[in-house]
Amino acid sequence: GVDRKHSEMVINLPPPLTMAYLPYAHDVAQQARKARESGHELMVHVPMAPNKGALDTGPNVLEPDVDEHALRAALNANLSAFEGYVG
């Protein structure tokens, strides 16, 4: 989803494939809908805090040191980005 060119190439491969989308990808809902309509299975690639180093994880990353309310808010934001996923 973030790399639209390659995402489009994979969507056009024969189904079924399992595709995982980062929820902050541009137009992720439309990309996921097109993949689902093409017969592919969808998963949400939820961004999580890295074990080491300072990596750009994008928005709504699941952080281990936040309170339950903040964790649930981030998870809900990620799971609301598109529909039709199985995991």
C-alpha distance (Angstrom), angle and dihedral (degrees) to the residues before:
residue distance angle dihedral
G1 . . .
V2 3.79 . .
D3 3.82 90.8 .
R4 3.78 97.0 51.1
K5 3.81 95.6 -176.5
H6 3.80 93.5 57.3
S7 3.80 93.0 38.3
E8 3.79 89.6 56.6
M9 3.80 90.5 49.1
V10 3.82 91.1 52.8
I11 3.81 92.9 45.7
N12 3.80 87.7 56.9
L13 3.82 93.6 54.1
P14 3.81 116.4 102.1
P15 3.81 113.2 -84.2
P16 2.87 148.4 -81.9
L17 3.79 103.6 59.4
T18 3.79 128.3 140.2
M19 3.79 110.6 -124.0
A20 3.80 125.2 -169.5
Y21 3.79 119.0 -156.6
L22 3.79 128.3 -163.9
P23 3.80 104.6 -128.3
Y24 3.81 94.4 -131.7
A25 3.81 95.6 57.7
H26 3.79 114.6 124.6
D27 3.82 110.4 -93.0
V28 3.81 90.2 -3.2
A29 3.82 92.8 158.8
Q30 3.80 91.6 56.4
Q31 3.80 92.9 43.9
A32 3.80 91.6 49.5
R33 3.80 92.0 47.1
K34 3.80 90.7 52.3
A35 3.82 91.4 48.2
R36 3.80 91.4 49.1
E37 3.81 91.4 47.7
S38 3.81 87.8 51.7
G39 3.82 89.0 58.4
H40 3.79 100.5 -100.4
E41 3.80 127.5 137.9
L42 3.82 116.7 -121.8
M43 3.77 133.9 -142.8
V44 3.80 130.7 -179.8
H45 3.80 112.7 -122.6
V46 3.80 97.6 -149.2
P47 3.82 111.4 -157.9
M48 3.80 113.0 -123.3
A49 3.79 133.0 -173.5
P50 3.81 112.3 -88.1
N51 3.80 120.2 -114.9
K52 3.79 92.6 -129.4
G53 3.75 138.8 13.3
A54 3.75 133.6 12.7
L55 3.79 107.5 -68.6
D56 3.79 124.5 169.1
T57 3.80 100.9 -112.1
G58 3.79 96.1 173.2
P59 3.80 125.9 -128.9
N60 3.80 126.2 -32.6
V61 3.78 94.5 24.0
L62 3.80 114.6 175.0
E63 3.80 105.6 -115.0
P64 3.81 122.1 -166.5
D65 3.82 95.5 -143.5
V66 3.82 100.6 56.7
D67 3.78 128.8 97.8
E68 3.78 121.6 -97.2
H69 3.82 93.3 -102.5
A70 3.82 92.6 55.9
L71 3.80 91.8 44.6
R72 3.81 92.3 51.2
A73 3.81 91.4 46.3
A74 3.81 91.6 53.0
L75 3.81 92.2 45.9
N76 3.81 92.3 48.2
A77 3.81 90.9 49.6
N78 3.80 90.2 52.4
L79 3.81 94.9 45.8
S80 3.80 91.5 48.0
A81 3.80 95.4 56.9
F82 3.81 94.6 90.3
E83 3.79 141.5 -5.7
G84 3.77 137.0 -123.8
Y85 3.80 100.2 48.3
V86 3.78 122.1 143.1
G87 3.76 98.5 -158.5
